[in-house]
Amino acid sequence: MASIISSIALLFGALGFVAPSGIPFCPQSAQLAEGRKVFIKPSDKKELDMYLLKELQKWGRWKIVDDPTAAELFVQPKASGVTFWNSSAQCTIVDATSKEVLWISKPVGKSNWKSNAEQLVKQMKKDIDGGTRSKPATVSRYESPSIRSMS
């Protein structure tokens, strides 16, 4: 019985680990390490999308594109809460081609959209780059998407 449990533990250790939500997640994923262009899929809260865009631009890890067909990764924020000051959020990063979930954040919130976006990007930095920008992408000047593209 102990050998079965050890085998299962070894298998899960080799495959990565399971995020609190139960979605498989491997921070050393080649797609996360090598992906350079991201598209932010709009959530139902434009404020969260705006702040997340600003935080990702400040980080500078990826070039943010406004055309999903040009992206290697999709950043998918999910918002909940009815007011600016009592909101929560979660974020998923998906491979644009395979649609495989590569990373999912812990839920953040009971705060405002700006703070939620800051917390989400802080988690990304820690999990994807170990808190640093070890492999900077070539980032060009990016104009914020129009309200039309965020809706």
C-alpha positions in Angstrom: 0.0 0.0 0.0 2.8 2.4 0.9 4.5 1.7 -2.5 1.3 2.6 -4.3 1.0 5.9 -2.5 4.7 6.6 -3.2 4.2 5.9 -6.9 1.2 8.2 -7.1 3.1 10.9 -5.3 6.0 10.5 -7.6 3.8 10.7 -10.6 2.1 13.9 -9.5 5.4 15.4 -8.6 6.7 14.7 -12.1 3.7 16.2 -13.8 3.6 19.4 -11.8 1.1 20.1 -9.1 -2.6 20.9 -8.8 -3.7 24.4 -8.2 -6.3 25.0 -5.5 -9.0 25.1 -8.1 -8.0 21.6 -9.3 -6.7 22.7 -12.7 -3.3 21.2 -13.5 -0.5 23.8 -13.5 3.1 23.5 -14.2 5.1 26.8 -13.7 8.0 25.4 -15.9 5.8 25.0 -18.9 7.7 25.5 -22.1 4.8 27.6 -23.5 4.9 29.9 -20.5 8.6 30.2 -20.7 8.8 30.8 -24.4 5.6 32.6 -25.1 6.2 36.3 -26.0 2.8 37.6 -27.3 -0.3 37.7 -25.3 -3.9 38.7 -25.9 -6.0 39.7 -22.9 -9.4 38.2 -23.4 -12.0 40.7 -22.0 -13.8 39.8 -18.8 -17.2 41.2 -17.9 -15.5 44.0 -16.0 -13.7 46.6 -18.2 -12.1 48.2 -15.1 -10.3 44.9 -14.3 -9.2 44.5 -17.9 -7.8 48.1 -18.0 -5.8 47.6 -14.8 -4.6 44.2 -15.8 -3.3 45.6 -19.1 -1.5 48.4 -17.2 0.1 45.9 -14.8 1.2 43.5 -17.6 2.7 46.4 -19.5 4.6 47.5 -16.4 6.0 44.0 -15.9 7.1 43.9 -19.6 7.3 40.1 -19.8 5.2 39.9 -22.9 4.2 42.0 -25.9 0.5 42.6 -25.6 -1.3 42.3 -28.9 -4.8 43.4 -29.8 -5.3 40.6 -32.3 -6.0 37.2 -30.8 -4.7 35.4 -34.0 -1.3 37.0 -33.3 -1.1 35.8 -29.8 0.8 32.8 -28.4 -0.9 33.0 -25.1 -4.3 34.2 -23.9 -4.6 35.9 -20.5 -8.2 35.3 -19.3 -9.3 37.4 -16.3 -12.4 36.4 -14.5 -14.1 39.0 -12.3 -16.8 38.8 -9.7 -18.3 41.3 -7.4 -20.8 44.0 -7.9 -18.9 47.1 -6.8 -15.5 48.6 -7.4 -14.6 48.2 -3.7 -15.9 44.7 -3.1 -14.6 42.8 -6.1 -12.6 39.6 -6.6 -10.7 38.2 -9.6 -8.9 35.2 -10.9 -6.8 34.8 -14.0 -5.9 31.9 -16.3 -3.2 31.7 -19.0 -4.1 29.5 -21.9 -2.0 28.4 -24.9 -3.5 30.1 -27.9 -3.0 27.1 -30.2 -3.8 24.1 -28.1 -6.2 25.9 -25.7 -4.3 24.1 -22.9 -4.5 25.8 -19.5 -0.9 26.6 -18.5 -1.4 28.6 -15.4 -4.2 29.7 -13.0 -4.0 32.2 -10.2 -5.3 31.9 -6.8 -8.4 34.0 -6.3 -7.6 37.5 -5.2 -9.9 40.2 -4.0 -12.3 41.7 -1.6 -10.6 44.8 -2.8 -10.8 47.1 -5.8 -10.0 46.2 -9.5 -6.7 48.0 -9.4 -5.5 46.0 -6.4 -6.8 42.8 -7.8 -4.9 43.3 -11.1 -1.7 44.1 -9.1 -2.1 40.9 -7.0 -2.8 38.8 -10.1 0.4 40.0 -11.9 2.4 39.6 -8.7 1.3 35.9 -8.7 2.3 35.6 -12.3 5.7 37.1 -11.7 6.3 34.8 -8.7 5.1 31.6 -10.5 6.4 32.2 -14.0 9.6 34.1 -13.5 10.3 33.4 -9.9 9.6 37.1 -9.2 12.0 38.4 -11.7 12.1 39.2 -15.4 14.7 36.6 -16.2 13.8 36.3 -19.9 12.6 39.7 -21.1 10.5 39.8 -24.2 11.0 42.4 -26.9 8.3 44.9 -26.1 7.2 47.5 -28.5 5.1 50.6 -27.7 1.5 49.4 -27.3 -1.5 51.6 -27.5 -4.3 50.7 -25.1 -7.2 48.9 -26.9 -10.2 50.9 -27.5 -13.3 50.5 -25.4 -14.9 48.7 -28.4 -12.2 46.0 -28.3 -12.6 45.5 -24.5 -16.4 45.0 -24.7 
